[in-house]
Amino acid sequence: MMLMLLGPVSSASPNGQGLLFSWFLILVGGYVAVSAWRYYLKRQRRSDVPFLNVVGISVVCLVLIVAGIWELFHSR
């Protein structure tokens, strides 16, 4: 959602999102992915969390991490 909202604004800036925003995407994506998997593995016996939900969250987090890494290498 944040990438969609900041997409046109970031394209208008000559230097892109910047170093801080790139690290923010990487850290938030990593933290949410690790938290989701940790919660899923702790509650696996109760099976109240479907496996596909955790995979979907992981894919979204991976997109955030890749976007952050991409911006790190292409902002210079």
mmCIF file of the N, C-alpha and C atoms, coordinates in Angstrom:
data_MODEL
# 
_entry.id   MODEL 
# 
loop_
_atom_site.group_PDB 
_atom_site.id 
_atom_site.type_symbol 
_atom_site.label_atom_id 
_atom_site.label_alt_id 
_atom_site.label_comp_id 
_atom_site.label_asym_id 
_atom_site.label_entity_id 
_atom_site.label_seq_id 
_atom_site.pdbx_PDB_ins_code 
_atom_site.Cartn_x 
_atom_site.Cartn_y 
_atom_site.Cartn_z 
_atom_site.occupancy 
_atom_site.B_iso_or_equiv 
_atom_site.pdbx_formal_charge 
_atom_site.auth_seq_id 
_atom_site.auth_comp_id 
_atom_site.auth_asym_id 
_atom_site.auth_atom_id 
_atom_site.pdbx_PDB_model_num 
ATOM 1   N N  . MET A 1 1  ? 0.830  -1.185  0.000  1.00 0.00 ? 1  MET A N  1 
ATOM 2   C CA . MET A 1 1  ? 0.000  0.000   0.000  1.00 0.00 ? 1  MET A CA 1 
ATOM 3   C C  . MET A 1 1  ? 0.877  1.252   0.000  1.00 0.00 ? 1  MET A C  1 
ATOM 4   N N  . MET A 1 2  ? 1.926  1.239   0.811  1.00 0.00 ? 2  MET A N  1 
ATOM 5   C CA . MET A 1 2  ? 2.783  2.414   0.901  1.00 0.00 ? 2  MET A CA 1 
ATOM 6   C C  . MET A 1 2  ? 3.492  2.660   -0.427 1.00 0.00 ? 2  MET A C  1 
ATOM 7   N N  . LEU A 1 3  ? 3.913  1.596   -1.098 1.00 0.00 ? 3  LEU A N  1 
ATOM 8   C CA . LEU A 1 3  ? 4.578  1.771   -2.378 1.00 0.00 ? 3  LEU A CA 1 
ATOM 9   C C  . LEU A 1 3  ? 3.634  2.354   -3.423 1.00 0.00 ? 3  LEU A C  1 
ATOM 10  N N  . MET A 1 4  ? 2.358  1.973   -3.365 1.00 0.00 ? 4  MET A N  1 
ATOM 11  C CA . MET A 1 4  ? 1.391  2.511   -4.326 1.00 0.00 ? 4  MET A CA 1 
ATOM 12  C C  . MET A 1 4  ? 1.141  3.991   -4.066 1.00 0.00 ? 4  MET A C  1 
ATOM 13  N N  . LEU A 1 5  ? 1.081  4.379   -2.793 1.00 0.00 ? 5  LEU A N  1 
ATOM 14  C CA . LEU A 1 5  ? 0.827  5.777   -2.475 1.00 0.00 ? 5  LEU A CA 1 
ATOM 15  C C  . LEU A 1 5  ? 2.017  6.671   -2.808 1.00 0.00 ? 5  LEU A C  1 
ATOM 16  N N  . LEU A 1 6  ? 3.219  6.169   -2.577 1.00 0.00 ? 6  LEU A N  1 
ATOM 17  C CA . LEU A 1 6  ? 4.407  6.974   -2.812 1.00 0.00 ? 6  LEU A CA 1 
ATOM 18  C C  . LEU A 1 6  ? 4.981  6.796   -4.211 1.00 0.00 ? 6  LEU A C  1 
ATOM 19  N N  . GLY A 1 7  ? 4.372  5.960   -5.023 1.00 0.00 ? 7  GLY A N  1 
ATOM 20  C CA . GLY A 1 7  ? 4.893  5.703   -6.367 1.00 0.00 ? 7  GLY A CA 1 
ATOM 21  C C  . GLY A 1 7  ? 5.032  6.949   -7.225 1.00 0.00 ? 7  GLY A C  1 
ATOM 22  N N  . PRO A 1 8  ? 3.967  7.723   -7.468 1.00 0.00 ? 8  PRO A N  1 
ATOM 23  C CA . PRO A 1 8  ? 4.104  8.909   -8.306 1.00 0.00 ? 8  PRO A CA 1 
ATOM 24  C C  . PRO A 1 8  ? 5.020  9.971   -7.704 1.00 0.00 ? 8  PRO A C  1 
ATOM 25  N N  . VAL A 1 9  ? 5.017  10.100  -6.384 1.00 0.00 ? 9  VAL A N  1 
ATOM 26  C CA . VAL A 1 9  ? 5.875  11.100  -5.747 1.00 0.00 ? 9  VAL A CA 1 
ATOM 27  C C  . VAL A 1 9  ? 7.333  10.714  -5.868 1.00 0.00 ? 9  VAL A C  1 
ATOM 28  N N  . SER A 1 10 ? 7.633  9.424   -5.684 1.00 0.00 ? 10 SER A N  1 
ATOM 29  C CA . SER A 1 10 ? 9.021  8.992   -5.763 1.00 0.00 ? 10 SER A CA 1 
ATOM 30  C C  . SER A 1 10 ? 9.546  9.078   -7.181 1.00 0.00 ? 10 SER A C  1 
ATOM 31  N N  . SER A 1 11 ? 8.678  8.894   -8.166 1.00 0.00 ? 11 SER A N  1 
ATOM 32  C CA . SER A 1 11 ? 9.118  9.000   -9.550 1.00 0.00 ? 11 SER A CA 1 
ATOM 33  C C  . SER A 1 11 ? 9.425  10.444  -9.923 1.00 0.00 ? 11 SER A C  1 
ATOM 34  N N  . ALA A 1 12 ? 8.808  11.386  -9.237 1.00 0.00 ? 12 ALA A N  1 
ATOM 35  C CA . ALA A 1 12 ? 9.028  12.792  -9.550 1.00 0.00 ? 12 ALA A CA 1 
ATOM 36  C C  . ALA A 1 12 ? 10.334 13.314  -8.970 1.00 0.00 ? 12 ALA A C  1 
ATOM 37  N N  . SER A 1 13 ? 10.847 12.681  -7.923 1.00 0.00 ? 13 SER A N  1 
ATOM 38  C CA . SER A 1 13 ? 12.093 13.161  -7.327 1.00 0.00 ? 13 SER A CA 1 
ATOM 39  C C  . SER A 1 13 ? 13.273 12.699  -8.163 1.00 0.00 ? 13 SER A C  1 
ATOM 40  N N  . PRO A 1 14 ? 14.282 13.548  -8.319 1.00 0.00 ? 14 PRO A N  1 
ATOM 41  C CA . PRO A 1 14 ? 15.407 13.183  -9.181 1.00 0.00 ? 14 PRO A CA 1 
ATOM 42  C C  . PRO A 1 14 ? 16.281 12.082  -8.599 1.00 0.00 ? 14 PRO A C  1 
ATOM 43  N N  . ASN A 1 15 ? 16.308 11.905  -7.271 1.00 0.00 ? 15 ASN A N  1 
ATOM 44  C CA . ASN A 1 15 ? 17.198 10.924  -6.666 1.00 0.00 ? 15 ASN A CA 1 
ATOM 45  C C  . ASN A 1 15 ? 16.477 9.685   -6.149 1.00 0.00 ? 15 ASN A C  1 
ATOM 46  N N  . GLY A 1 16 ? 15.217 9.523   -6.411 1.00 0.00 ? 16 GLY A N  1 
ATOM 47  C CA . GLY A 1 16 ? 14.487 8.352   -5.946 1.00 0.00 ? 16 GLY A CA 1 
ATOM 48  C C  . GLY A 1 16 ? 14.076 8.475   -4.492 1.00 0.00 ? 16 GLY A C  1 
ATOM 49  N N  . GLN A 1 17 ? 13.798 7.351   -3.855 1.00 0.00 ? 17 GLN A N  1 
ATOM 50  C CA . GLN A 1 17 ? 13.294 7.336   -2.485 1.00 0.00 ? 17 GLN A CA 1 
ATOM 51  C C  . GLN A 1 17 ? 14.347 7.761   -1.469 1.00 0.00 ? 17 GLN A C  1 
ATOM 52  N N  . GLY A 1 18 ? 15.554 7.357   -1.665 1.00 0.00 ? 18 GLY A N  1 
ATOM 53  C CA . GLY A 1 18 ? 16.602 7.685   -0.717 1.00 0.00 ? 18 GLY A CA 1 
ATOM 54  C C  . GLY A 1 18 ? 17.045 6.473   0.079  1.00 0.00 ? 18 GLY A C  1 
ATOM 55  N N  . LEU A 1 19 ? 18.158 6.629   0.743  1.00 0.00 ? 19 LEU A N  1 
ATOM 56  C CA . LEU A 1 19 ? 18.779 5.537   1.475  1.00 0.00 ? 19 LEU A CA 1 
ATOM 57  C C  . LEU A 1 19 ? 17.950 5.119   2.683  1.00 0.00 ? 19 LEU A C  1 
ATOM 58  N N  . LEU A 1 20 ? 17.392 6.075   3.404  1.00 0.00 ? 20 LEU A N  1 
ATOM 59  C CA . LEU A 1 20 ? 16.619 5.767   4.600  1.00 0.00 ? 20 LEU A CA 1 
ATOM 60  C C  . LEU A 1 20 ? 15.363 4.953   4.275  1.00 0.00 ? 20 LEU A C  1 
ATOM 61  N N  . PHE A 1 21 ? 14.664 5.315   3.239  1.00 0.00 ? 21 PHE A N  1 
ATOM 62  C CA . PHE A 1 21 ? 13.458 4.593   2.856  1.00 0.00 ? 21 PHE A CA 1 
ATOM 63  C C  . PHE A 1 21 ? 13.781 3.179   2.384  1.00 0.00 ? 21 PHE A C  1 
ATOM 64  N N  . SER A 1 22 ? 14.914 3.006   1.720  1.00 0.00 ? 22 SER A N  1 
ATOM 65  C CA . SER A 1 22 ? 15.325 1.671   1.277  1.00 0.00 ? 22 SER A CA 1 
ATOM 66  C C  . SER A 1 22 ? 15.573 0.760   2.467  1.00 0.00 ? 22 SER A C  1 
ATOM 67  N N  . TRP A 1 23 ? 16.299 1.253   3.452  1.00 0.00 ? 23 TRP A N  1 
ATOM 68  C CA . TRP A 1 23 ? 16.553 0.450   4.651  1.00 0.00 ? 23 TRP A CA 1 
ATOM 69  C C  . TRP A 1 23 ? 15.268 0.206   5.433  1.00 0.00 ? 23 TRP A C  1 
ATOM 70  N N  . PHE A 1 24 ? 14.358 1.166   5.426  1.00 0.00 ? 24 PHE A N  1 
ATOM 71  C CA . PHE A 1 24 ? 13.071 0.998   6.092  1.00 0.00 ? 24 PHE A CA 1 
ATOM 72  C C  . PHE A 1 24 ? 12.287 -0.155  5.469  1.00 0.00 ? 24 PHE A C  1 
ATOM 73  N N  . LEU A 1 25 ? 12.251 -0.223  4.143  1.00 0.00 ? 25 LEU A N  1 
ATOM 74  C CA . LEU A 1 25 ? 11.549 -1.309  3.463  1.00 0.00 ? 25 LEU A CA 1 
ATOM 75  C C  . LEU A 1 25 ? 12.169 -2.661  3.795  1.00 0.00 ? 25 LEU A C  1 
ATOM 76  N N  . ILE A 1 26 ? 13.485 -2.732  3.787  1.00 0.00 ? 26 ILE A N  1 
ATOM 77  C CA . ILE A 1 26 ? 14.162 -3.995  4.074  1.00 0.00 ? 26 ILE A CA 1 
ATOM 78  C C  . ILE A 1 26 ? 13.898 -4.445  5.504  1.00 0.00 ? 26 ILE A C  1 
ATOM 79  N N  . LEU A 1 27 ? 14.017 -3.538  6.447  1.00 0.00 ? 27 LEU A N  1 
ATOM 80  C CA . LEU A 1 27 ? 13.829 -3.895  7.856  1.00 0.00 ? 27 LEU A CA 1 
ATOM 81  C C  . LEU A 1 27 ? 12.381 -4.266  8.169  1.00 0.00 ? 27 LEU A C  1 
ATOM 82  N N  . VAL A 1 28 ? 11.433 -3.509  7.663  1.00 0.00 ? 28 VAL A N  1 
ATOM 83  C CA . VAL A 1 28 ? 10.023 -3.814  7.917  1.00 0.00 ? 28 VAL A CA 1 
ATOM 84  C C  . VAL A 1 28 ? 9.632  -5.138  7.259  1.00 0.00 ? 28 VAL A C  1 
ATOM 85  N N  . GLY A 1 29 ? 10.050 -5.350  6.032  1.00 0.00 ? 29 GLY A N  1 
ATOM 86  C CA . GLY A 1 29 ? 9.747  -6.611  5.354  1.00 0.00 ? 29 GLY A CA 1 
ATOM 87  C C  . GLY A 1 29 ? 10.332 -7.808  6.079  1.00 0.00 ? 29 GLY A C  1 
ATOM 88  N N  . GLY A 1 30 ? 11.569 -7.693  6.522  1.00 0.00 ? 30 GLY A N  1 
ATOM 89  C CA . GLY A 1 30 ? 12.204 -8.785  7.252  1.00 0.00 ? 30 GLY A CA 1 
ATOM 90  C C  . GLY A 1 30 ? 11.554 -9.043  8.595  1.00 0.00 ? 30 GLY A C  1 
ATOM 91  N N  . TYR A 1 31 ? 11.233 -7.978  9.319  1.00 0.00 ? 31 TYR A N  1 
ATOM 92  C CA . TYR A 1 31 ? 10.624 -8.127  10.638 1.00 0.00 ? 31 TYR A CA 1 
ATOM 93  C C  . TYR A 1 31 ? 9.241  -8.782  10.554 1.00 0.00 ? 31 TYR A C  1 
ATOM 94  N N  . VAL A 1 32 ? 8.443  -8.339  9.606  1.00 0.00 ? 32 VAL A N  1 
ATOM 95  C CA . VAL A 1 32 ? 7.093  -8.898  9.474  1.00 0.00 ? 32 VAL A CA 1 
ATOM 96  C C  . VAL A 1 32 ? 7.162  -10.364 9.025  1.00 0.00 ? 32 VAL A C  1 
ATOM 97  N N  . ALA A 1 33 ? 8.066  -10.700 8.121  1.00 0.00 ? 33 ALA A N  1 
ATOM 98  C CA . ALA A 1 33 ? 8.183  -12.088 7.662  1.00 0.00 ? 33 ALA A CA 1 
ATOM 99  C C  . ALA A 1 33 ? 8.625  -13.001 8.800  1.00 0.00 ? 33 ALA A C  1 
ATOM 100 N N  . VAL A 1 34 ? 9.628  -12.593 9.551  1.00 0.00 ? 34 VAL A N  1 
ATOM 101 C CA . VAL A 1 34 ? 10.101 -13.416 10.673 1.00 0.00 ? 34 VAL A CA 1 
ATOM 102 C C  . VAL A 1 34 ? 9.015  -13.550 11.735 1.00 0.00 ? 34 VAL A C  1 
ATOM 103 N N  . SER A 1 35 ? 8.312  -12.467 12.022 1.00 0.00 ? 35 SER A N  1 
ATOM 104 C CA . SER A 1 35 ? 7.239  -12.520 13.018 1.00 0.00 ? 35 SER A CA 1 
ATOM 105 C C  . SER A 1 35 ? 6.104  -13.439 12.579 1.00 0.00 ? 35 SER A C  1 
ATOM 106 N N  . ALA A 1 36 ? 5.728  -13.380 11.321 1.00 0.00 ? 36 ALA A N  1 
ATOM 107 C CA . ALA A 1 36 ? 4.649  -14.231 10.820 1.00 0.00 ? 36 ALA A CA 1 
ATOM 108 C C  . ALA A 1 36 ? 5.022  -15.707 10.905 1.00 0.00 ? 36 ALA A C  1 
ATOM 109 N N  . TRP A 1 37 ? 6.251  -16.037 10.498 1.00 0.00 ? 37 TRP A N  1 
ATOM 110 C CA . TRP A 1 37 ? 6.665  -17.433 10.544 1.00 0.00 ? 37 TRP A CA 1 
ATOM 111 C C  . TRP A 1 37 ? 6.835  -17.920 11.974 1.00 0.00 ? 37 TRP A C  1 
ATOM 112 N N  . ARG A 1 38 ? 7.330  -17.065 12.855 1.00 0.00 ? 38 ARG A N  1 
ATOM 113 C CA . ARG A 1 38 ? 7.493  -17.464 14.249 1.00 0.00 ? 38 ARG A CA 1 
ATOM 114 C C  . ARG A 1 38 ? 6.122  -17.751 14.875 1.00 0.00 ? 38 ARG A C  1 
ATOM 115 N N  . TYR A 1 39 ? 5.150  -16.886 14.614 1.00 0.00 ? 39 TYR A N  1 
ATOM 116 C CA . TYR A 1 39 ? 3.804  -17.099 15.133 1.00 0.00 ? 39 TYR A CA 1 
ATOM 117 C C  . TYR A 1 39 ? 3.192  -18.374 14.561 1.00 0.00 ? 39 TYR A C  1 
ATOM 118 N N  . TYR A 1 40 ? 3.397  -18.590 13.258 1.00 0.00 ? 40 TYR A N  1 
ATOM 119 C CA . TYR A 1 40 ? 2.827  -19.781 12.622 1.00 0.00 ? 40 TYR A CA 1 
ATOM 120 C C  . TYR A 1 40 ? 3.439  -21.059 13.200 1.00 0.00 ? 40 TYR A C  1 
ATOM 121 N N  . LEU A 1 41 ? 4.746  -21.072 13.377 1.00 0.00 ? 41 LEU A N  1 
ATOM 122 C CA . LEU A 1 41 ? 5.400  -22.279 13.878 1.00 0.00 ? 41 LEU A CA 1 
ATOM 123 C C  . LEU A 1 41 ? 5.045  -22.559 15.338 1.00 0.00 ? 41 LEU A C  1 
ATOM 124 N N  . LYS A 1 42 ? 4.797  -21.530 16.115 1.00 0.00 ? 42 LYS A N  1 
ATOM 125 C CA . LYS A 1 42 ? 4.368  -21.737 17.503 1.00 0.00 ? 42 LYS A CA 1 
ATOM 126 C C  . LYS A 1 42 ? 2.946  -22.277 17.577 1.00 0.00 ? 42 LYS A C  1 
ATOM 127 N N  . ARG A 1 43 ? 2.080  -21.868 16.671 1.00 0.00 ? 43 ARG A N  1 
ATOM 128 C CA . ARG A 1 43 ? 0.660  -22.235 16.704 1.00 0.00 ? 43 ARG A CA 1 
ATOM 129 C C  . ARG A 1 43 ? 0.309  -23.334 15.707 1.00 0.00 ? 43 ARG A C  1 
ATOM 130 N N  . GLN A 1 44 ? 1.295  -24.025 15.190 1.00 0.00 ? 44 GLN A N  1 
ATOM 131 C CA . GLN A 1 44 ? 1.049  -24.993 14.127 1.00 0.00 ? 44 GLN A CA 1 
ATOM 132 C C  . GLN A 1 44 ? 0.153  -26.148 14.583 1.00 0.00 ? 44 GLN A C  1 
ATOM 133 N N  . ARG A 1 45 ? 0.271  -26.580 15.799 1.00 0.00 ? 45 ARG A N  1 
ATOM 134 C CA . ARG A 1 45 ? -0.538 -27.709 16.274 1.00 0.00 ? 45 ARG A CA 1 
ATOM 135 C C  . ARG A 1 45 ? -2.010 -27.347 16.376 1.00 0.00 ? 45 ARG A C  1 
ATOM 136 N N  . ARG A 1 46 ? -2.302 -26.115 16.729 1.00 0.00 ? 46 ARG A N  1 
ATOM 137 C CA . ARG A 1 46 ? -3.694 -25.693 16.826 1.00 0.00 ? 46 ARG A CA 1 
ATOM 138 C C  . ARG A 1 46 ? -4.300 -25.446 15.454 1.00 0.00 ? 46 ARG A C  1 
ATOM 139 N N  . SER A 1 47 ? -3.471 -25.175 14.484 1.00 0.00 ? 47 SER A N  1 
ATOM 140 C CA . SER A 1 47 ? -3.847 -24.956 13.073 1.00 0.00 ? 47 SER A CA 1 
ATOM 141 C C  . SER A 1 47 ? -4.935 -23.901 12.903 1.00 0.00 ? 47 SER A C  1 
ATOM 142 N N  . ASP A 1 48 ? -4.855 -22.826 13.674 1.00 0.00 ? 48 ASP A N  1 
ATOM 143 C CA . ASP A 1 48 ? -5.823 -21.742 13.480 1.00 0.00 ? 48 ASP A CA 1 
ATOM 144 C C  . ASP A 1 48 ? -5.343 -20.730 12.449 1.00 0.00 ? 48 ASP A C  1 
ATOM 145 N N  . VAL A 1 49 ? -4.121 -20.879 11.982 1.00 0.00 ? 49 VAL A N  1 
ATOM 146 C CA . VAL A 1 49 ? -3.580 -19.997 10.951 1.00 0.00 ? 49 VAL A CA 1 
ATOM 147 C C  . VAL A 1 49 ? -3.318 -20.842 9.703  1.00 0.00 ? 49 VAL A C  1 
ATOM 148 N N  . PRO A 1 50 ? -4.018 -20.584 8.595  1.00 0.00 ? 50 PRO A N  1 
ATOM 149 C CA . PRO A 1 50 ? -3.782 -21.349 7.365  1.00 0.00 ? 50 PRO A CA 1 
ATOM 150 C C  . PRO A 1 50 ? -2.374 -21.096 6.808  1.00 0.00 ? 50 PRO A C  1 
ATOM 151 N N  . PHE A 1 51 ? -1.803 -22.130 6.238  1.00 0.00 ? 51 PHE A N  1 
ATOM 152 C CA . PHE A 1 51 ? -0.452 -22.051 5.689  1.00 0.00 ? 51 PHE A CA 1 
ATOM 153 C C  . PHE A 1 51 ? -0.363 -21.038 4.551  1.00 0.00 ? 51 PHE A C  1 
ATOM 154 N N  . LEU A 1 52 ? -1.384 -20.961 3.712  1.00 0.00 ? 52 LEU A N  1 
ATOM 155 C CA . LEU A 1 52 ? -1.343 -20.034 2.576  1.00 0.00 ? 52 LEU A CA 1 
ATOM 156 C C  . LEU A 1 52 ? -1.328 -18.572 3.022  1.00 0.00 ? 52 LEU A C  1 
ATOM 157 N N  . ASN A 1 53 ? -1.902 -18.278 4.170  1.00 0.00 ? 53 ASN A N  1 
ATOM 158 C CA . ASN A 1 53 ? -1.836 -16.905 4.689  1.00 0.00 ? 53 ASN A CA 1 
ATOM 159 C C  . ASN A 1 53 ? -0.397 -16.519 5.008  1.00 0.00 ? 53 ASN A C  1 
ATOM 160 N N  . VAL A 1 54 ? 0.339  -17.430 5.617  1.00 0.00 ? 54 VAL A N  1 
ATOM 161 C CA . VAL A 1 54 ? 1.734  -17.150 5.961  1.00 0.00 ? 54 VAL A CA 1 
ATOM 162 C C  . VAL A 1 54 ? 2.574  -17.027 4.694  1.00 0.00 ? 54 VAL A C  1 
ATOM 163 N N  . VAL A 1 55 ? 2.294  -17.859 3.710  1.00 0.00 ? 55 VAL A N  1 
ATOM 164 C CA . VAL A 1 55 ? 3.022  -17.773 2.441  1.00 0.00 ? 55 VAL A CA 1 
ATOM 165 C C  . VAL A 1 55 ? 2.710  -16.444 1.745  1.00 0.00 ? 55 VAL A C  1 
ATOM 166 N N  . GLY A 1 56 ? 1.453  -16.015 1.773  1.00 0.00 ? 56 GLY A N  1 
ATOM 167 C CA . GLY A 1 56 ? 1.081  -14.731 1.165  1.00 0.00 ? 56 GLY A CA 1 
ATOM 168 C C  . GLY A 1 56 ? 1.764  -13.558 1.840  1.00 0.00 ? 56 GLY A C  1 
ATOM 169 N N  . ILE A 1 57 ? 1.814  -13.578 3.164  1.00 0.00 ? 57 ILE A N  1 
ATOM 170 C CA . ILE A 1 57 ? 2.505  -12.517 3.889  1.00 0.00 ? 57 ILE A CA 1 
ATOM 171 C C  . ILE A 1 57 ? 3.990  -12.523 3.547  1.00 0.00 ? 57 ILE A C  1 
ATOM 172 N N  . SER A 1 58 ? 4.558  -13.710 3.419  1.00 0.00 ? 58 SER A N  1 
ATOM 173 C CA . SER A 1 58 ? 5.983  -13.820 3.081  1.00 0.00 ? 58 SER A CA 1 
ATOM 174 C C  . SER A 1 58 ? 6.276  -13.276 1.688  1.00 0.00 ? 58 SER A C  1 
ATOM 175 N N  . VAL A 1 59 ? 5.356  -13.498 0.762  1.00 0.00 ? 59 VAL A N  1 
ATOM 176 C CA . VAL A 1 59 ? 5.554  -12.980 -0.604 1.00 0.00 ? 59 VAL A CA 1 
ATOM 177 C C  . VAL A 1 59 ? 5.504  -11.456 -0.611 1.00 0.00 ? 59 VAL A C  1 
ATOM 178 N N  . VAL A 1 60 ? 4.569  -10.887 0.121  1.00 0.00 ? 60 VAL A N  1 
ATOM 179 C CA . VAL A 1 60 ? 4.486  -9.423  0.205  1.00 0.00 ? 60 VAL A CA 1 
ATOM 180 C C  . VAL A 1 60 ? 5.746  -8.859  0.860  1.00 0.00 ? 60 VAL A C  1 
ATOM 181 N N  . CYS A 1 61 ? 6.225  -9.514  1.909  1.00 0.00 ? 61 CYS A N  1 
ATOM 182 C CA . CYS A 1 61 ? 7.456  -9.072  2.574  1.00 0.00 ? 61 CYS A CA 1 
ATOM 183 C C  . CYS A 1 61 ? 8.651  -9.192  1.644  1.00 0.00 ? 61 CYS A C  1 
ATOM 184 N N  . LEU A 1 62 ? 8.686  -10.254 0.842  1.00 0.00 ? 62 LEU A N  1 
ATOM 185 C CA . LEU A 1 62 ? 9.769  -10.423 -0.115 1.00 0.00 ? 62 LEU A CA 1 
ATOM 186 C C  . LEU A 1 62 ? 9.759  -9.305  -1.158 1.00 0.00 ? 62 LEU A C  1 
ATOM 187 N N  . VAL A 1 63 ? 8.577  -8.893  -1.581 1.00 0.00 ? 63 VAL A N  1 
ATOM 188 C CA . VAL A 1 63 ? 8.473  -7.775  -2.533 1.00 0.00 ? 63 VAL A CA 1 
ATOM 189 C C  . VAL A 1 63 ? 9.017  -6.486  -1.897 1.00 0.00 ? 63 VAL A C  1 
ATOM 190 N N  . LEU A 1 64 ? 8.694  -6.244  -0.628 1.00 0.00 ? 64 LEU A N  1 
ATOM 191 C CA . LEU A 1 64 ? 9.231  -5.067  0.064  1.00 0.00 ? 64 LEU A CA 1 
ATOM 192 C C  . LEU A 1 64 ? 10.751 -5.118  0.170  1.00 0.00 ? 64 LEU A C  1 
ATOM 193 N N  . ILE A 1 65 ? 11.286 -6.279  0.507  1.00 0.00 ? 65 ILE A N  1 
ATOM 194 C CA . ILE A 1 65 ? 12.733 -6.426  0.650  1.00 0.00 ? 65 ILE A CA 1 
ATOM 195 C C  . ILE A 1 65 ? 13.425 -6.239  -0.694 1.00 0.00 ? 65 ILE A C  1 
ATOM 196 N N  . VAL A 1 66 ? 12.877 -6.835  -1.735 1.00 0.00 ? 66 VAL A N  1 
ATOM 197 C CA . VAL A 1 66 ? 13.473 -6.690  -3.072 1.00 0.00 ? 66 VAL A CA 1 
ATOM 198 C C  . VAL A 1 66 ? 13.403 -5.235  -3.538 1.00 0.00 ? 66 VAL A C  1 
ATOM 199 N N  . ALA A 1 67 ? 12.299 -4.555  -3.269 1.00 0.00 ? 67 ALA A N  1 
ATOM 200 C CA . ALA A 1 67 ? 12.185 -3.137  -3.646 1.00 0.00 ? 67 ALA A CA 1 
ATOM 201 C C  . ALA A 1 67 ? 13.213 -2.299  -2.897 1.00 0.00 ? 67 ALA A C  1 
ATOM 202 N N  . GLY A 1 68 ? 13.439 -2.601  -1.624 1.00 0.00 ? 68 GLY A N  1 
ATOM 203 C CA . GLY A 1 68 ? 14.445 -1.874  -0.860 1.00 0.00 ? 68 GLY A CA 1 
ATOM 204 C C  . GLY A 1 68 ? 15.847 -2.112  -1.373 1.00 0.00 ? 68 GLY A C  1 
ATOM 205 N N  . ILE A 1 69 ? 16.167 -3.370  -1.685 1.00 0.00 ? 69 ILE A N  1 
ATOM 206 C CA . ILE A 1 69 ? 17.495 -3.690  -2.218 1.00 0.00 ? 69 ILE A CA 1 
ATOM 207 C C  . ILE A 1 69 ? 17.680 -3.065  -3.593 1.00 0.00 ? 69 ILE A C  1 
ATOM 208 N N  . TRP A 1 70 ? 16.644 -3.116  -4.403 1.00 0.00 ? 70 TRP A N  1 
ATOM 209 C CA . TRP A 1 70 ? 16.716 -2.519  -5.748 1.00 0.00 ? 70 TRP A CA 1 
ATOM 210 C C  . TRP A 1 70 ? 17.019 -1.017  -5.645 1.00 0.00 ? 70 TRP A C  1 
ATOM 211 N N  . GLU A 1 71 ? 16.336 -0.365  -4.731 1.00 0.00 ? 71 GLU A N  1 
ATOM 212 C CA . GLU A 1 71 ? 16.537 1.085   -4.561 1.00 0.00 ? 71 GLU A CA 1 
ATOM 213 C C  . GLU A 1 71 ? 17.936 1.383   -4.015 1.00 0.00 ? 71 GLU A C  1 
ATOM 214 N N  . LEU A 1 72 ? 18.455 0.508   -3.159 1.00 0.00 ? 72 LEU A N  1 
ATOM 215 C CA . LEU A 1 72 ? 19.812 0.715   -2.643 1.00 0.00 ? 72 LEU A CA 1 
ATOM 216 C C  . LEU A 1 72 ? 20.840 0.710   -3.766 1.00 0.00 ? 72 LEU A C  1 
ATOM 217 N N  . PHE A 1 73 ? 20.702 -0.232  -4.695 1.00 0.00 ? 73 PHE A N  1 
ATOM 218 C CA . PHE A 1 73 ? 21.696 -0.352  -5.764 1.00 0.00 ? 73 PHE A CA 1 
ATOM 219 C C  . PHE A 1 73 ? 21.488 0.647   -6.892 1.00 0.00 ? 73 PHE A C  1 
ATOM 220 N N  . HIS A 1 74 ? 20.269 1.141   -7.059 1.00 0.00 ? 74 HIS A N  1 
ATOM 221 C CA . HIS A 1 74 ? 20.002 2.038   -8.190 1.00 0.00 ? 74 HIS A CA 1 
ATOM 222 C C  . HIS A 1 74 ? 19.841 3.500   -7.795 1.00 0.00 ? 74 HIS A C  1 
ATOM 223 N N  . SER A 1 75 ? 20.036 3.820   -6.529 1.00 0.00 ? 75 SER A N  1 
ATOM 224 C CA . SER A 1 75 ? 19.884 5.214   -6.111 1.00 0.00 ? 75 SER A CA 1 
ATOM 225 C C  . SER A 1 75 ? 21.179 6.000   -6.227 1.00 0.00 ? 75 SER A C  1 
ATOM 226 N N  . ARG A 1 76 ? 22.248 5.335   -6.505 1.00 0.00 ? 76 ARG A N  1 
ATOM 227 C CA . ARG A 1 76 ? 23.550 6.035   -6.575 1.00 0.00 ? 76 ARG A CA 1 
ATOM 228 C C  . ARG A 1 76 ? 23.949 6.390   -7.952 1.00 0.00 ? 76 ARG A C  1 
# 
